[in-house]
């Protein structure tokens, strides 16, 4: 056999092996990028949900059940995420919605719940306190 032909064959084999390694490295990078993108999406959704529940808590603390109801009427995401369905009671004060009567149907994570009738003023007065959430004390 010709010496040049052998060298070309060795070089071609080395190049094929190198291309195979490059392909494997690219696949690993692609897999990592895909997983990173998936977790970024989950993180973004979690941040949006956290922001939504923070708004709900702020509105509850302020007694602004009208804002929660309005958000549920306008936003499909709010209807899906909200843990309560709010309906106006028999007494409605458009200029002072926190004094209006509200019916609130709620569910918790165990799919139990109930219905209560309150005013926004009740929430202003009684929503504050210290809560034990999964072993973590939260002052609200």
C-alpha positions as CSV (number, residue, x, y, z in Angstrom):
1,X,0.0,0.0,0.0
2,X,1.0,3.5,-0.6
3,X,2.2,5.5,2.4
4,X,0.2,8.6,1.3
5,X,-3.0,6.6,1.0
6,X,-2.6,5.2,4.5
7,X,-2.0,8.7,5.9
8,X,-5.2,9.9,4.1
9,X,-7.1,7.0,5.5
10,X,-5.9,7.7,9.1
11,X,-6.7,11.4,8.7
12,X,-10.2,10.6,7.4
13,X,-10.8,8.2,10.3
14,X,-9.7,10.8,12.8
15,X,-11.9,13.4,11.1
16,X,-14.9,11.1,11.3
17,X,-14.2,10.4,15.0
18,X,-13.9,14.1,15.6
19,X,-17.2,14.8,13.8
20,X,-18.9,12.1,15.9
21,X,-17.6,13.7,19.1
22,X,-18.7,17.2,17.9
23,X,-22.2,15.7,17.2
24,X,-22.4,14.2,20.7
25,X,-21.3,17.5,22.3
26,X,-23.9,19.4,20.3
27,X,-26.5,17.0,21.4
28,X,-25.6,17.5,25.1
29,X,-25.6,21.3,24.6
30,X,-29.0,21.0,22.9
31,X,-30.4,18.9,25.7
32,X,-29.2,21.3,28.3
33,X,-30.6,24.3,26.5
34,X,-33.9,22.6,26.1
35,X,-34.1,21.8,29.8
36,X,-33.0,25.4,30.7
37,X,-35.8,26.8,28.5
38,X,-38.3,24.5,30.1
39,X,-37.3,25.6,33.6
40,X,-37.3,29.2,32.6
41,X,-40.9,28.8,31.4
42,X,-41.8,27.2,34.7
43,X,-40.1,30.0,36.6
44,X,-41.9,32.6,34.6
45,X,-45.3,31.0,35.1
46,X,-44.5,30.7,38.9
47,X,-43.6,34.4,39.0
48,X,-46.8,35.4,37.3
49,X,-48.8,33.2,39.7
50,X,-47.0,34.7,42.7
51,X,-47.7,38.2,41.4
52,X,-51.4,37.3,40.9
53,X,-51.8,36.0,44.4
54,X,-49.9,39.0,45.8
55,X,-52.5,41.2,44.1
56,X,-55.3,39.1,45.5
57,X,-53.9,39.4,49.0
58,X,-53.4,43.2,48.6
59,X,-57.0,43.6,47.4
60,X,-58.3,41.4,50.3
61,X,-56.3,43.4,52.8
62,X,-57.7,46.7,51.4
63,X,-61.3,45.2,51.3
64,X,-61.5,45.7,47.5
65,X,-63.5,42.7,46.6
66,X,-64.8,44.7,43.7
67,X,-61.3,44.7,42.1
68,X,-61.1,40.9,42.5
69,X,-64.5,40.4,40.9
70,X,-63.6,42.8,38.1
71,X,-60.4,41.0,37.4
72,X,-62.2,37.7,37.3
73,X,-64.7,39.1,34.8
74,X,-62.1,40.4,32.5
75,X,-59.2,38.0,32.8
76,X,-59.5,34.2,32.0
77,X,-56.3,33.6,34.0
78,X,-57.8,35.3,37.0
79,X,-60.8,33.0,36.8
80,X,-58.6,30.0,36.5
81,X,-56.2,30.9,39.3
82,X,-58.5,32.5,41.8
83,X,-59.5,30.5,44.9
84,X,-62.8,32.3,45.3
85,X,-65.8,33.3,43.2
86,X,-67.2,36.6,44.3
87,X,-70.8,37.8,43.7
88,X,-72.4,41.0,44.8
89,X,-75.0,40.7,47.6
90,X,-78.3,42.5,47.9
91,X,-76.7,45.7,49.2
92,X,-74.5,47.4,46.6
93,X,-72.8,50.8,47.0
94,X,-71.1,51.7,43.7
95,X,-69.3,54.7,45.2
96,X,-68.1,52.7,48.3
97,X,-67.7,49.1,47.2
98,X,-65.9,48.1,50.4
99,X,-69.1,48.7,52.2
100,X,-71.2,46.6,49.8
101,X,-72.3,43.1,50.7
102,X,-70.5,40.2,48.9
103,X,-71.0,36.5,48.6
104,X,-67.7,34.6,48.4
105,X,-67.5,31.0,47.5
106,X,-64.0,29.6,48.1
107,X,-62.1,26.4,47.7
108,X,-58.8,25.3,49.2
109,X,-56.1,22.9,48.0
110,X,-58.2,20.0,49.3
111,X,-61.1,21.0,47.1
112,X,-63.2,21.8,50.2
113,X,-64.5,25.2,51.0
114,X,-67.7,27.1,51.6
115,X,-69.6,30.3,51.1
116,X,-69.4,33.4,53.3
117,X,-71.2,36.7,53.2
118,X,-69.1,39.7,54.1
119,X,-68.4,43.3,53.3
120,X,-65.1,44.6,52.1
121,X,-64.9,46.5,55.4
122,X,-64.8,43.1,57.2
123,X,-61.8,42.1,55.2
124,X,-60.0,45.4,56.1
125,X,-60.6,44.7,59.8
126,X,-60.0,41.0,60.0
127,X,-57.7,39.8,57.3
128,X,-54.5,40.8,59.1
129,X,-52.7,38.4,61.4
130,X,-50.0,35.8,61.7
131,X,-50.4,32.6,59.6
132,X,-48.5,29.3,59.8
133,X,-48.0,28.2,56.2
134,X,-46.2,24.9,55.8
135,X,-44.2,25.4,59.0
136,X,-43.3,29.0,58.0
137,X,-44.7,31.9,60.0
138,X,-46.0,34.7,57.8
139,X,-47.1,38.1,59.3
140,X,-49.7,39.5,57.1
